[in-house]
Amino acid sequence: MLRSIELSVGIFVGIGLAALFMLAMQASNLSSFTSDGAYQVSARFDNIGGLKVKSAVKVSGVKVGQVAEIDYDNETFEAVVVMNIDEKFDKFPRDTIASIFTSGLLGEQYIGLEPGGDDKLLANQSEIRHTQSAMVLEQLIGQFLFSKSKENK
């Protein structure tokens, strides 16, 4: 009798730990996105904020890819972000706009794509020319305080 209770408690704890692991994987955005069947596009930003490799790339709230690589260009002093876009989403116009947004309470950042109206489409290894950098809260607060101190003088 005691043995069966210990066994059932052990199974219950094991299921609980597995559920916590799955939740952690979903929350950290490390769930599987394979680069098989994906094409790469890049974009340049003045400031990427807290964007990370494996962050989501979304259009209208739908995940269409993820960030594959983040690098810094010493010539232009910009961050270069390479994204893997799923091949079934291959109809983005060349004048698509890439912006960095923050979602959720945890402040996870992602890239939002807004399709343009160009007839020519983005292809593998192409670059998105129109970008909007991340809004950095510290800079916004600094600008607000600076403008308020100027008004008081």
C-alpha positions, 0 to 999 in steps of 0.5 A: 500500500505504501509503495503504491502511494510513493509510486503515484506521488513520484509519477505526479511530480515527474509530470509536474516537472515535465509540464514546467519544462514545457512552459519554460520552453514556450516562455523563452521562445526556444520552441522548435523552428527549423531553418529547413525550408526557410530563406534568409533576409537581413535588416539594419537597425540603429538600436535593437534594444533587447532583441536576441537570436531566436526572437520571433519574426511576426506579421499581423501577430503571426509568427513567420520566422525567427532571428538567426543572427545578430552582428555589428557593422563597423563601417556603418555603426549599425546592428545587422539582423539576419532572419530566417523566414519560413518558405511558405511566407515567400510573398513579402514585397521588397519595400517591406518595413521591419520594426522592433516591438516589445510584447507581453509583460516580460518585455520580450522583443520581436521583429514585426514586418509590415508588407509594402506594395512593391511588385518585386518580392524579397528573395533569399539573401536580400535586405530589408531597407526600411527599418524602425529601431527599438524604443528604449525606455531609458532614452524616452524618459531622458528626453522627457525629463530634459524637455521638462527641465527646459520648460522650467527655465 
